[in-house]
Amino acid sequence: MPSIESMSKLVNARIIREIDKIAELKSFLKVLPPVGFCCVYGSSLHPNNNDKSSMVDYIIGVSDPKQ
């Protein structure tokens, strides 16, 4: 059984990776007009994605798309 210390290191590393992912996803929004709504999902979870390729899909609502 792994020690509490080794489990804690694994959990901390995972949290850091998740924070980095969130920052990467949010950085994309900086190049768009003001965003009123946004959701993100990974299409690697989609049942038709047989090769499990990693892709992030954005659904974005903006008030002025020409801005």
N, C-alpha and C positions, 0 to 999 in steps of 0.2 A: 504494500500500500504506500502511495506517495506521501511524503511528509507535508505538513501544513505549509512549511516554508516554500517547498517546490510548487505546491498548488497555488499559493499566493502569487508567486512569480509568473506562473502561466496565466492566471486571471488578470494580473496587471498588464502583461504584454498584450492580451486580447483587448482590454479596454483601450490601450494606447492605439492599437490598430483601428478600432472602431472610431475613435476620435479623429484619427487621420482621414478615414473614409468620409466622415461627415464634413470635415473641412474641405476635402476635395470636391464633394458634391455641391457644397454651398458656393465654392469659388466660381462655378459655372454661371451662377445667377448674376454675378457682377457685370457681365457683358450684355445683359438684356435690359429692356425697358423695365420700369418698376413692376415688380411681380405682385399680383394680387392673390394668387393661389399657386401652389406648386406641390406636387407629390412625386416621389421617386420610388421606383421598384426595380428589382433585378430580374431581367428576363431569363437568367440562368435557372430560375425556379419554374419557368413556364413548362408545362408538360410536353410541348412540341419541340423543345430545345434538346434534341438528342445528344448533341456533342457537349452540352453543358458549358458552352462558351460564356465568358463573362461579359455582360453588357448591362449598362444602366439606362433605363428609359425615364424620361422626364415628361410629366403632364403639367403644362404651365398655362396659366391664365394671366393676360396682361390687359390693361385698359386701352392702350394705344399701341397696336403691333407695329405701326410704321415709325414709331419713335426711336 
